[in-house]
Amino acid sequence: MSNDAQSTRTPTQQDLEQWVLTTCRDLGLAVENADDDFFEAGGNSLTAIRLIAQADEAFGEDALSPDDLFARGAVRDVAASILQKIQG
């Protein structure tokens, strides 16, 4: 999601799920839907750092914390964590 799109509206849960799916796929993970788990799809500490860094870049600093990702790794839950952080 570009900064321009972010500045005009807050992304929805569905927008964020799609962002997480696309980003995970770009990182080489085998995710297919919002129920898939980041770690079960092949995620590890290195890909976690990369996902967190991309979330920070796309949605602002601390958009996705390591604690949130490790506690709830399903794509749907990761998106919900980001949404909660960006909504304040």
C-alpha positions in Angstrom: 0.0 0.0 0.0 1.5 3.3 -1.0 1.9 6.2 1.4 -0.5 8.2 -0.9 -3.2 5.6 -0.5 -2.6 5.4 3.2 -2.9 9.2 3.6 -6.3 9.3 1.9 -8.0 6.5 3.8 -7.4 3.9 6.4 -7.1 0.4 4.9 -9.7 -2.1 5.7 -9.1 -5.5 7.3 -9.6 -7.1 3.8 -7.0 -4.6 2.3 -4.5 -5.6 5.0 -5.1 -9.3 4.6 -4.4 -8.9 0.9 -1.2 -6.9 1.7 0.0 -9.6 4.2 -0.7 -12.3 1.7 1.1 -10.5 -1.1 4.1 -9.6 1.1 4.4 -13.2 2.5 4.3 -14.5 -1.1 7.0 -12.0 -2.1 9.1 -13.4 0.9 8.7 -16.9 -0.6 6.1 -18.2 1.8 3.3 -20.6 0.6 0.3 -18.7 1.8 -3.0 -19.0 0.0 -5.6 -17.4 2.2 -6.2 -15.4 5.3 -6.4 -18.6 7.5 -2.9 -19.6 6.6 -0.2 -19.2 9.3 3.0 -17.3 8.7 5.2 -19.9 10.4 3.4 -23.0 9.1 3.9 -21.5 5.6 7.7 -21.5 6.1 8.2 -18.2 8.0 11.1 -18.0 10.3 12.9 -15.3 12.3 14.5 -13.8 9.2 11.3 -13.6 7.2 9.6 -12.3 10.3 12.1 -9.4 10.5 11.5 -8.7 6.8 7.7 -8.7 7.2 7.9 -6.4 10.2 10.2 -4.0 8.3 7.9 -3.9 5.3 4.9 -3.3 7.6 6.8 -0.4 9.2 7.6 1.0 5.8 4.1 0.7 4.5 2.1 1.7 7.6 4.4 3.5 9.9 6.8 2.6 12.7 5.7 -0.2 15.0 2.8 -1.2 12.7 3.6 -4.8 13.4 5.4 -5.8 16.6 7.4 -9.1 16.8 5.3 -10.0 19.9 2.1 -9.7 17.8 3.5 -11.7 14.9 4.8 -14.5 17.1 1.6 -14.7 19.3 -0.8 -14.7 16.4 0.7 -15.8 13.1 -2.4 -16.3 10.9 -2.6 -13.9 8.0 -6.0 -12.7 9.3 -4.5 -12.0 12.8 -1.4 -10.3 11.4 -3.7 -8.0 9.4 -5.9 -7.3 12.5 -2.8 -6.4 14.5 -1.6 -3.9 11.9 -5.1 -2.4 11.6 -5.3 -2.0 15.4 -2.0 -0.2 15.5 -2.7 2.2 12.6 -6.2 3.0 13.9 -4.6 4.0 17.2 
